[in-house]
Amino acid sequence: MHEARMPGAAAAGVAFLLGVAAVQWLPSLPPPAWSALPGLIVLWASLRWPHLRLPALVLLGAAWAVWRGTLALDLRLPRDLERRDFDVTGTLSGLPQVRSDATRFVLDVDHATLDGRRVPLSGHVRLSWYDDAPALPACSRWRLHVRLRRPRGLLDPGSFDGERSALEKRIAATGYVRGDGVNRLLQQGRCVDGLRDRIARDIAAIVSDPHDAALLQAFSIGDTRGLDQDDWEVARANGVPHLIAISGFHVGVAALFGVALVRLLYLLWPGLSLRLPRLPAQAATALLAAGLYGALAGFGLPTVRTLLMIAVVALARCQRRAIGGAQTLGLALVAMLLADPLAVLSAGFWLSFVGVAFLMLCLDARPRGLRGFLHELSAGQLVMTVALLPLSLWFFGEASLVGALSNLVAVPFVSFVIVPCALLAMLLLLLAPWAATPVLKLAAILAHAQWWLLERMAGWPGAHWYLSEVAPWALLLAMLGALWLFAPRGLPLRALGLLLFLPLVWPVARPPAEGGFQAWVLDVGQGLSVVVRTHRHALVYDAGASYPSGFDLGEAVVVPALHALGIDRLDLLMISHADNDHAGGASAVAKAFPRAARYAGEPSRMPLPMQACRAGQAWRWDGVLFRVLSPGPRATGQRNDRSCVLAVDGAGGRLLLTGDISSEVEPAVAAAIGPARPTVLVVPHHGSRHSSAPSFIAAIAPRLAVVSAGWHNRFGHPHPLVVRRYAEAGVPLLDTATRGAVEIDLPPAAEPAVTATWRQRHPRYWRE
């Protein structure tokens, strides 16, 4: 009998990955001991029946992910300690981000007390220091008085999952520093991050243009603190975010630098080969150079993947063994998952490993030389753009159709011209600072020219290609289609792989029928934003807040939600009044949809031109009537009472959007609304005790009420008194703080109904 072969490294890596990835779809984690038991049983059985080895690796991968996920969840701040003040001691991790409103940083906490008692809190804590924050040197050790809560994010169609990201980064708590006089620096430290910070400051001092300096900081040490949202938008439009921060290719350039250094050394001293063979010396030096550069780059995920692959090749060369690309990638995948199985929660993990796998699988061997290099460069960018398009749509809701051309220009220029200049300048900054100035200025000129070109290309048609939310089955079919399309020659009908991309463009849900409409009360924290869609039209009522930090809920939540819902045209943007929690994101929405008509309750206080909404305005879309009920032509009183109140009447029910009106205005709204109908009410003023009077609730008689409020917000919204009023009236009350975005269907021939709440729609074990 022939002895059964062990699974290859690539097959073993994929099997282990399947187990790890499957766990990320669970709504809750099973006990680690129970999850490990099936894997151990199958592993024992595989010793006798070798065909069970791959299933055993799948089960072991699942058990490993369950155990590590449980450990990461256990790091989080206990629920009963939320919103309390702690005294913590810890060391600064990474580089602090200094903004006009606050300094943001991560503190690696090793000791925490509450009212003088030790509490079980350790690990990474993400903090903001708002008032007169001092300089925070990298690696420094601090004692701080902080207020903390568990990591919690917003959940909306197409939005970023902050709780998933917090788990992947092992964030135990978030909060802010309180200025109570006990905050003090305990010790200065020395570490790699300190060196990174010094290099970043030296670059900023030498390069006069702040934006050029920010680009060089990103290219050389992965420091993206100087880049803003507009820069990332240009990068996404060109499909080059992987080049802006440190990519695996940059680490490969550093490894090649190490190889070239050893070759030069052996060329100068040929006798050295008698003491130490050249190939093992090259491999070890390449790994050392890549490792040093990876440390300076902050050990991002693509950097670690490339380091692991270089380590596998270096080890094989030192042992004089041949190793293929698939085996190298498989071993790197297994090593990555053993070190950190939660890396699969990051988009960078999938883009990095899947991209390299496609390049290995789909590119034929070509003759060496300039012709072969140019072919692989052009074909490689086409493969990466098409193969990663489904993943880009899955993770980000958008893709770039000009990315192949942008990368064809940017990849060689950045990797072989700008990055080597930046690396040389960085080395000179450490060894001979006086010689670094001309090199840095040359690199700045090159980076400026490259960015100028990318900004022009970002305005081309197809630079931002948005689709509605991608279904998992459509993602799998598209990935199979890419594999089929770029399969080696000999596979018949490869062009038919394009057909498997078609499900990506199929709409997830059909628009409402004539006379009906849908509404989404978005989760924008302590604020309000509602999307209303009829058969052929769409309206946004309020747009959430924007903050001095640059975080804009219009850009981060409202616009992505519209794209995810398949809304590519916005007809009207209505801002109830000019308070930031309603109007802050309006500019971002107007920028994304410049043709939309704009109305506001307080147009004079808005940051962009808007028409005034006044009681009596009305229009009809697709059999649905829209009526403005307030403010009147001579509206006075507090600003909240100047809110636009909008009633949306379909054939089967009504939606009432009330802004921040108080009980002073509610009687007039109740009188103007007309005959009673099945009504969904968006609760006035986030559930403030000065609104939702019992008489108003009785007059409207809503079948359902939705309140938009932030989790544990400082105003105490919705107020317990208001919650009790709705309960006593028998009105179900949904809160976006606990439900996420709320989807409501108001069909033409049935009563209104909630069809989805985003926090419960796709439950995951990391969500609160």
C-alpha positions in Angstrom: 0.0 0.0 0.0 1.1 3.5 -0.7 1.4 5.7 2.4 -1.2 8.5 2.4 0.4 11.9 1.8 0.0 14.8 4.2 -2.1 17.7 2.9 0.1 20.4 1.1 0.7 23.7 2.8 -1.8 25.5 0.5 -4.6 23.0 1.1 -3.9 22.9 4.9 -3.9 26.7 5.0 -7.3 26.9 3.1 -8.8 24.2 5.4 -7.7 26.0 8.5 -8.9 29.3 7.1 -12.4 27.8 6.4 -12.7 26.8 10.1 -11.6 30.2 11.3 -13.8 32.1 8.9 -16.9 30.0 9.7 -16.8 31.1 13.3 -17.1 34.8 12.4 -20.7 34.2 11.2 -21.8 32.9 14.6 -24.2 35.0 16.7 -22.5 33.8 19.9 -19.4 31.8 20.7 -19.8 28.3 22.1 -17.6 27.2 25.1 -14.0 26.7 23.8 -13.8 23.2 25.3 -16.9 22.0 23.5 -15.7 23.5 20.2 -12.3 21.9 20.5 -13.6 18.4 21.2 -14.9 17.5 17.7 -11.6 18.7 16.2 -9.5 16.6 18.5 -11.7 13.5 17.8 -11.5 14.0 14.0 -7.7 14.6 14.3 -7.3 11.4 16.2 -9.4 9.6 13.6 -7.3 11.1 10.8 -4.3 9.2 12.1 -6.0 6.1 10.9 -8.0 7.5 8.0 -5.8 10.1 6.3 -8.7 11.5 4.2 -10.0 13.1 7.4 -7.0 15.3 7.8 -8.4 18.3 6.0 -11.8 18.1 7.9 -9.7 17.9 11.1 -7.9 21.1 10.2 -11.2 22.8 9.5 -12.5 21.9 12.9 -9.3 22.8 14.6 -9.3 26.2 12.9 -12.9 26.7 14.2 -11.9 25.7 17.7 -8.8 28.0 17.6 -10.9 30.9 16.5 -13.5 30.3 19.2 -10.8 30.2 21.9 -9.1 33.3 20.7 -12.4 35.2 20.1 -13.5 34.3 23.7 -10.2 35.7 25.1 -10.6 38.9 23.1 -14.2 39.4 24.3 -13.1 38.7 27.9 -10.8 41.7 27.6 -13.7 44.1 27.3 -14.7 46.4 30.1 -17.3 44.6 32.3 -20.8 46.0 31.5 -21.5 47.0 35.1 -18.4 49.3 35.1 -19.4 51.4 32.0 -19.5 55.2 32.3 -17.4 55.1 35.5 -14.2 57.0 36.2 -11.0 55.0 36.5 -7.4 55.7 37.4 -5.4 53.8 34.9 -1.7 53.3 34.3 -0.3 52.2 31.0 2.0 52.8 28.1 1.3 54.7 24.9 0.8 52.3 22.0 1.3 53.5 18.4 1.5 57.2 17.4 -0.9 59.7 18.9 -3.2 61.6 16.5 -3.2 65.4 17.2 -6.2 67.3 16.0 -7.6 70.8 16.7 -10.3 69.4 19.0 -8.4 66.6 20.8 -5.5 64.3 20.9 -6.4 60.6 20.2 -4.3 57.7 21.2 -4.3 54.1 22.4 -3.1 53.3 25.9 -1.9 49.8 26.7 -3.3 49.6 30.3 -1.7 47.3 32.8 -3.2 48.6 36.0 -6.7 50.1 36.7 -8.5 51.1 39.9 -12.0 52.3 40.6 -12.5 54.2 43.9 -9.2 52.9 45.0 -10.0 49.2 44.3 -8.2 47.2 41.6 -10.5 46.3 38.7 -10.1 43.6 36.0 -9.2 45.9 33.1 -6.1 45.5 30.9 -5.2 45.8 27.3 -5.7 48.5 24.6 -7.9 51.4 25.6 -8.7 54.0 22.9 -8.8 57.5 24.5 -9.4 61.1 23.5 -7.8 64.0 25.5 -9.9 67.1 24.8 -8.8 69.9 27.1 -5.3 71.3 26.8 -3.8 67.9 26.0 0.0 67.9 26.6 2.5 66.4 24.2 2.3 62.6 24.3 5.7 61.1 23.4 5.6 57.7 21.8 6.1 54.8 24.3 5.7 57.1 27.3 4.1 55.8 30.5 1.2 57.7 32.0 -1.2 57.7 35.0 -4.6 59.0 33.8 -8.1 59.6 35.2 -10.5 58.4 32.5 -14.1 57.7 31.9 -14.7 54.5 30.0 -17.3 52.4 28.2 -17.3 49.2 26.1 -16.6 49.5 22.4 -19.8 50.2 20.5 -20.4 51.4 17.0 -23.2 52.4 14.7 -25.0 49.8 12.5 -26.5 50.8 9.2 -26.8 49.7 5.6 -23.3 49.8 4.1 -21.6 51.3 7.1 -18.4 50.5 8.8 -18.7 47.9 11.7 -16.8 49.6 14.5 -17.4 46.8 17.0 -15.9 44.2 14.6 -12.8 46.5 14.1 -12.5 47.0 17.9 -12.4 43.2 18.5 -9.9 42.7 15.7 -7.6 45.4 17.3 -8.3 44.1 20.9 -9.8 47.3 22.1 -11.0 46.7 25.6 -12.7 50.1 26.2 -13.1 53.6 24.7 -13.3 56.9 26.5 -11.8 60.2 27.3 -9.3 61.7 29.8 -10.9 63.8 32.5 -9.0 66.9 33.7 -9.1 66.2 37.4 -5.5 66.9 38.3 -4.2 63.4 38.7 -3.0 63.0 35.1 0.8 62.8 34.9 3.7 61.5 32.9 5.4 58.7 34.8 8.3 57.8 32.4 9.7 58.5 29.0 10.2 55.4 26.9 12.3 54.2 24.0 10.8 52.0 21.3 10.3 51.6 17.6 7.3 53.9 17.6 9.5 56.6 19.1 11.9 56.2 16.2 8.9 56.4 13.8 7.7 59.6 15.4 11.2 61.1 15.2 11.4 60.3 11.5 7.9 61.7 10.9 8.9 65.0 12.6 12.1 65.2 10.6 10.3 64.7 7.3 7.8 67.5 8.3 10.6 69.8 9.2 12.5 69.3 5.9 9.6 69.2 3.4 7.8 72.5 3.3 4.5 71.4 1.8 2.5 69.7 4.6 0.6 67.4 2.1 3.8 66.3 0.4 5.3 65.6 3.8 2.2 63.6 4.8 2.6 61.5 1.7 6.2 60.8 2.4 5.4 59.9 6.0 2.9 57.4 4.7 5.2 56.0 2.0 8.2 55.6 4.3 6.9 54.6 7.8 3.2 54.0 7.3 2.2 57.1 9.2 -1.1 58.2 7.7 -2.0 60.8 10.4 -1.4 63.7 8.1 -3.9 62.4 5.4 -7.5 63.5 5.5 -10.8 62.1 4.1 -10.3 63.8 0.8 -6.9 62.0 0.4 -8.5 58.7 1.1 -11.3 59.4 -1.3 -8.7 60.1 -4.1 -6.9 56.8 -3.1 -10.2 54.8 -3.2 -11.2 56.3 -6.6 -7.9 55.1 -8.0 -7.8 51.8 -6.2 -4.5 52.6 -4.5 -5.1 52.7 -0.7 -2.6 49.8 -0.5 0.1 52.1 -1.9 -0.6 55.0 0.4 0.3 53.1 3.6 3.0 50.5 3.6 2.1 47.6 1.3 3.6 44.2 1.0 5.4 45.3 -2.1 7.2 48.0 -0.2 8.5 45.4 2.2 9.6 43.3 -0.7 11.6 46.3 -2.0 13.3 46.5 1.4 14.1 42.8 1.2 15.6 43.3 -2.3 17.7 46.1 -0.8 19.1 43.6 1.7 19.9 41.1 -1.1 21.6 43.8 -3.1 23.7 44.7 0.0 24.9 41.2 0.5 25.7 40.8 -3.2 27.8 43.9 -3.1 29.6 42.6 0.0 30.4 39.3 -1.6 31.6 41.1 -4.8 34.0 43.2 -2.7 35.2 40.2 -0.6 34.9 37.0 -2.7 36.7 35.0 -0.1 33.7 35.5 2.2 31.8 32.7 0.4 34.3 30.2 1.8 33.2 31.0 5.3 29.5 31.6 4.7 27.5 30.5 1.6 26.1 33.4 -0.3 22.5 32.2 -0.7 21.7 31.6 3.0 23.4 35.0 3.8 21.2 36.7 1.2 18.0 35.1 2.6 18.9 36.0 6.2 19.7 39.6 5.3 16.6 40.0 3.2 14.5 38.8 6.2 16.4 41.1 8.5 15.9 44.2 6.2 12.3 43.4 5.7 11.8 42.9 9.4 13.4 46.2 10.3 11.4 48.0 7.7 8.2 46.2 8.8 8.8 47.4 12.4 9.3 51.0 11.2 6.1 50.6 9.2 4.1 49.6 12.2 3.6 45.9 11.3 0.4 46.4 9.3 -1.3 43.2 8.0 0.1 43.3 4.4 3.5 43.9 6.0 3.2 40.9 8.3 1.9 38.7 5.4 5.0 39.6 3.3 7.3 39.1 6.2 5.9 35.6 6.8 6.4 34.7 3.2 9.9 36.0 3.2 10.6 34.1 6.4 9.4 30.9 4.8 11.5 31.4 1.7 14.5 32.4 3.8 14.2 29.3 6.0 14.0 27.1 2.9 17.0 28.7 1.3 19.0 28.3 4.6 18.1 24.6 4.5 18.8 24.4 0.8 15.3 23.3 0.0 13.1 24.4 -3.0 9.7 25.8 -2.2 6.9 26.9 -4.5 4.8 30.0 -4.3 1.6 28.2 -3.3 3.4 26.4 -0.5 5.0 29.7 0.7 1.6 31.5 0.7 0.0 28.5 2.5 2.6 28.4 5.3 2.4 32.2 5.7 -1.4 31.9 5.9 -1.2 29.2 8.6 1.4 31.2 10.5 -0.8 34.3 10.4 -3.9 32.5 11.6 -2.0 30.8 14.4 -0.7 34.1 15.5 -3.9 36.0 15.1 -7.1 34.3 13.9 -9.1 37.5 14.4 -7.1 39.0 11.5 -9.9 37.5 9.2 -12.2 40.3 10.5 -10.0 42.8 8.6 -10.6 43.6 5.0 -6.8 43.9 4.5 -6.4 40.2 5.3 -8.7 39.1 2.5 -7.4 41.7 0.0 -3.8 40.8 0.8 -4.0 37.0 0.7 -6.6 36.6 -2.0 -4.8 39.2 -4.2 -1.4 37.3 -4.0 -3.2 33.9 -4.5 -4.8 35.2 -7.7 -1.5 36.5 -9.0 0.1 33.1 -8.3 -2.7 31.1 -9.8 -3.6 33.2 -12.9 -0.3 34.6 -14.2 1.6 32.3 -16.6 5.3 32.0 -16.5 6.8 34.5 -19.1 10.2 35.1 -20.6 12.4 37.3 -18.5 13.5 40.6 -19.6 11.7 43.9 -20.2 9.0 42.3 -22.3 8.2 39.8 -19.6 8.3 42.4 -16.8 5.9 44.7 -18.7 3.5 41.8 -19.5 3.4 40.7 -15.8 3.0 44.3 -14.6 0.0 45.0 -16.9 -1.6 41.6 -16.6 -1.0 41.7 -12.8 -2.9 45.0 -12.4 -5.8 43.6 -14.5 -6.0 40.5 -12.5 -5.9 42.4 -9.2 -8.5 44.9 -10.3 -11.0 42.3 -11.6 -10.3 39.6 -9.0 -10.6 41.9 -6.0 -13.6 43.9 -7.3 -16.1 41.6 -5.6 -14.2 41.8 -2.3 -14.0 45.6 -2.6 -17.7 45.8 -3.1 -18.3 43.5 -0.2 -16.2 45.4 2.3 -16.4 49.0 1.1 -19.6 49.2 -1.0 -17.6 50.6 -3.9 -14.9 49.8 -6.4 -12.8 51.7 -8.9 -13.1 50.9 -12.6 -10.1 53.0 -13.4 -8.0 51.2 -10.8 -6.2 48.9 -13.3 -4.9 51.9 -15.2 -4.1 53.9 -12.0 -2.2 51.0 -10.6 -0.4 50.4 -13.9 1.1 53.9 -13.5 1.3 54.2 -9.7 2.6 50.8 -8.7 5.9 50.9 -10.5 6.4 54.6 -9.9 5.7 54.5 -6.2 7.4 51.1 -5.6 10.5 51.5 -7.7 11.0 55.3 -7.6 9.3 57.0 -4.7 9.7 54.3 -2.0 13.4 53.7 -2.7 14.0 57.5 -2.4 12.0 57.5 0.8 13.9 54.5 2.2 17.2 56.1 1.3 16.2 59.4 2.9 15.0 57.6 6.0 18.3 55.8 6.3 20.2 59.0 5.9 18.0 60.7 8.5 19.3 58.1 11.0 23.0 58.0 9.9 23.7 61.4 8.2 20.8 63.9 8.6 22.6 66.6 6.5 22.5 64.3 3.5 18.8 63.5 3.7 17.5 66.9 2.7 18.1 66.7 -1.0 16.8 63.2 -1.2 13.7 64.0 0.7 13.0 67.1 -1.4 13.4 65.0 -4.6 11.0 62.4 -3.1 8.5 65.1 -2.3 8.6 66.4 -5.9 8.0 62.9 -7.2 5.2 62.3 -4.7 3.6 65.6 -5.5 3.6 64.8 -9.3 2.1 61.3 -8.7 -0.6 62.7 -6.5 -1.5 65.4 -9.0 -2.1 62.6 -11.6 -4.2 60.6 -9.2 -6.3 63.6 -8.4 -7.0 64.1 -12.1 -7.9 60.4 -12.6 -10.2 60.4 -9.5 -12.5 62.6 -11.5 -12.8 60.2 -14.4 -16.1 58.3 -15.0 -16.1 55.0 -13.2 -13.6 56.1 -10.5 -16.3 55.6 -7.9 -18.6 52.6 -8.8 -21.3 51.9 -6.2 -23.6 49.0 -6.0 -26.2 48.0 -3.5 -25.3 45.6 -0.7 -23.6 42.4 -2.1 -25.2 39.1 -1.0 -22.8 36.4 0.2 -23.8 34.0 -2.6 -23.2 36.7 -5.2 -19.7 37.3 -3.7 -18.8 33.6 -4.0 -20.1 33.4 -7.6 -18.1 36.5 -8.6 -14.9 35.1 -7.0 -15.4 31.8 -8.9 -16.0 33.8 -12.0 -12.7 35.7 -11.6 -10.9 32.4 -11.0 -12.5 30.9 -14.2 -11.8 34.1 -16.2 -8.1 34.2 -15.4 -7.5 30.4 -15.3 -4.4 29.1 -17.2 -4.8 28.6 -21.0 -6.5 25.3 -21.9 -9.6 25.8 -19.8 -12.4 26.2 -22.2 -14.8 29.1 -22.4 -12.9 31.2 -19.9 -14.9 34.3 -21.0 -18.0 32.8 -19.5 -16.5 33.6 -16.1 -17.8 37.2 -16.7 -21.4 35.8 -16.4 -20.8 34.9 -12.8 -20.2 38.6 -12.0 -23.8 39.5 -13.0 -25.4 38.7 -9.6 -23.3 41.6 -8.2 -25.4 44.1 -10.2 -28.8 42.4 -9.4 -30.7 44.6 -6.9 -31.0 43.1 -3.5 -34.6 44.4 -3.1 -37.1 45.8 -5.5 -38.3 49.4 -5.1 -41.8 49.9 -3.5 -44.9 49.6 -5.6 -46.9 52.6 -6.7 -48.7 54.1 -3.7 -46.3 52.5 -1.2 -42.9 53.6 0.2 -40.1 52.5 2.5 -38.3 54.3 5.2 -35.0 53.8 7.1 -34.4 55.5 10.4 -30.6 55.4 10.3 -28.4 54.8 13.3 -26.5 58.1 13.6 -26.0 58.1 17.3 -27.3 61.2 19.1 -28.9 62.7 16.0 -31.3 62.0 13.2 -31.4 60.9 9.6 -34.2 59.2 7.8 -34.3 57.9 4.2 -37.6 57.7 2.4 -37.9 55.9 -1.0 -41.0 55.7 -3.3 -41.1 53.7 -6.5 -38.9 56.2 -8.4 -37.9 58.9 -6.0 -35.9 59.3 -2.8 -35.6 61.8 0.1 -33.3 62.3 3.0 -34.6 64.0 6.1 -31.8 65.2 8.3 -28.2 64.0 7.9 -26.7 63.4 11.4 -23.8 65.3 13.0 -20.3 66.3 12.0 -17.5 66.8 14.5 -14.4 69.0 14.8 -12.3 65.7 14.5 -13.4 65.5 10.9 -15.8 62.6 11.5 -19.0 63.4 9.5 -22.0 61.1 9.8 -23.3 62.4 6.4 -20.2 61.0 4.8 -19.7 57.9 7.1 -23.4 56.8 7.4 -25.9 58.5 5.2 -24.2 58.4 1.8 -23.0 54.8 2.2 -26.5 53.8 3.3 -28.0 55.4 0.1 -25.5 53.5 -2.0 -26.0 50.2 -0.1 -29.8 50.5 -0.6 -29.3 50.9 -4.3 -30.4 54.6 -4.4 -28.2 56.3 -7.0 -30.3 59.5 -7.3 -31.5 61.7 -4.5 -34.4 64.0 -5.3 -34.7 66.1 -2.1 -32.6 66.8 1.0 -34.6 68.2 3.9 -32.9 69.4 7.1 -35.4 69.9 9.9 -33.4 72.7 11.6 -29.8 73.8 11.8 -28.6 72.1 15.0 -25.5 70.0 14.4 -27.0 66.7 15.2 -29.4 67.1 12.4 -27.6 69.4 9.9 -23.9 68.5 10.4 -23.8 65.9 7.6 -25.8 67.9 5.1 -22.8 69.2 3.2 -21.5 65.7 2.7 -24.9 64.5 1.4 -25.2 67.5 -0.9 -21.7 67.0 -2.2 -22.5 63.3 -3.1 -25.9 64.2 -4.7 -25.5 67.8 -6.0 -28.7 67.7 -8.1 -31.0 67.1 -5.1 -33.3 70.0 -4.1 -32.6 71.3 -0.6 -35.0 72.6 2.1 -34.4 73.5 5.7 -36.4 74.9 8.6 -33.6 77.4 9.4 -32.0 78.1 6.0 -30.1 81.2 7.2 -28.2 79.1 9.8 -27.2 76.4 7.3 -23.6 76.1 5.9 -24.9 75.8 2.3 -27.7 77.4 0.4 -31.2 75.9 1.1 -34.8 76.9 0.5 -37.1 77.5 3.5 -39.7 74.8 4.2 -43.0 76.2 5.2 -46.4 74.7 6.3 -48.6 74.1 3.3 -45.9 73.0 0.9 -46.9 69.6 -0.7 -46.0 67.4 -3.6 -46.8 63.9 -4.9 -44.3 61.2 -5.9 -45.5 57.8 -7.3 -48.9 58.0 -5.6 -47.3 59.1 -2.3 -48.2 62.5 -0.8 -45.6 64.6 1.0 -46.9 67.5 3.2 -45.0 70.1 5.3 -47.0 70.7 8.4 -44.7 73.1 10.2 -43.2 75.7 10.7 -45.7 78.3 9.8 -44.9 81.6 8.0 -44.5 83.5 11.2 -42.9 80.9 13.3 -41.1 82.2 16.4 -39.9 80.6 19.6 -37.0 78.4 20.2 -34.9 77.0 17.4 -36.1 73.4 17.8 -39.7 74.5 17.2 -38.7 75.8 13.8 -38.1 72.2 12.6 -39.6 71.1 9.3 -42.4 68.6 10.2 -43.0 66.3 7.2 -46.0 63.9 6.8 -45.6 61.2 4.2 -48.9 59.6 3.2 -49.0 56.4 1.1 -52.0 54.3 0.2 -51.5 52.0 3.2 -50.1 54.3 5.9 -48.4 57.4 7.1 -44.9 58.4 8.3 -44.6 61.5 10.5 -41.1 63.1 10.8 -41.1 65.7 13.6 -37.5 66.9 14.0 -36.9 68.4 17.4 -40.3 70.1 18.0 -41.4 70.5 21.6 -44.9 70.1 23.2 -45.5 73.8 22.4 -45.8 73.0 18.7 -47.2 69.5 18.9 -50.9 70.6 19.1 -50.6 72.6 15.8 -49.0 69.5 14.1 -51.7 67.2 15.5 -54.4 69.6 14.2 -52.8 69.9 10.7 -52.1 66.2 10.1 -55.7 65.3 9.0 -57.8 62.2 9.4 -56.3 59.3 11.4 -54.4 56.7 9.5 -52.0 53.8 10.4 -49.0 56.0 11.4 -45.3 55.4 12.1 -44.0 58.3 14.3 -40.4 59.3 14.5 -40.4 60.5 18.1 -39.9 64.3 18.5 -36.5 65.5 19.9 -35.0 62.0 20.4 -37.4 61.3 23.3 -36.9 64.5 25.3 -39.2 65.0 28.3 -40.2 68.4 26.7 -41.8 66.6 23.8 -44.2 63.7 23.2 -47.0 65.1 25.4 -49.7 62.5 26.2 -52.2 64.6 24.2 -50.0 64.5 21.2 -49.5 60.7 21.4 -53.3 60.3 21.8 -54.0 62.6 18.8 -51.5 60.9 16.4 -52.3 57.4 17.8 -49.2 55.8 16.1 -49.0 52.1 15.5 -45.3 52.3 16.0 -42.8 54.9 17.2 -39.1 55.1 16.5 -36.6 57.1 18.6 -33.2 58.1 17.2 -30.7 58.5 20.1 -27.2 57.7 21.0 -26.1 54.8 23.2 -25.7 56.0 26.8 -26.0 59.6 25.5 -25.4 62.4 28.0 -28.9 63.8 27.6 -30.6 60.7 28.9 -32.7 60.3 25.7 -35.2 58.8 25.5 -36.3 60.1 28.9 -37.9 57.4 31.1 -41.0 59.5 31.4 -41.5 59.6 27.6 -40.8 55.8 27.4 -43.6 55.3 29.9 -46.0 57.6 28.0 -45.7 55.5 24.9 -45.9 52.2 26.9 -49.1 53.5 28.6 -50.6 54.3 25.2 -49.8 50.8 23.9 -47.3 52.1 21.3 -44.3 49.9 20.5 -41.1 52.0 20.8 -38.0 51.1 18.9 -34.7 52.8 19.7 -31.8 53.0 17.2 -29.4 52.8 20.1 -30.4 49.2 20.7 -31.7 48.3 17.3 -29.4 50.0 14.9 -31.0 51.3 11.7 -34.7 50.5 11.5 -36.3 49.6 8.2 -40.0 50.2 7.8 -42.2 49.1 4.9 -45.4 51.0 4.2 -47.0 49.0 1.3 -50.0 50.3 -0.6 -52.3 47.4 0.5 -51.2 46.6 4.0 -50.4 48.3 7.3 -46.9 49.6 8.1 -44.5 47.0 9.5 -40.9 46.9 10.6 -39.0 44.6 8.2 -35.5 44.8 9.7 -33.4 46.2 12.5 -29.7 46.2 11.7 -28.4 45.1 15.0 -30.6 42.1 15.0 -30.6 41.5 11.2 -27.1 39.9 11.1 -26.2 39.1 14.7 -22.5 38.5 15.3 -20.8 37.4 18.5 -18.7 40.6 18.7 -21.8 42.9 18.7 -23.2 44.4 21.9 
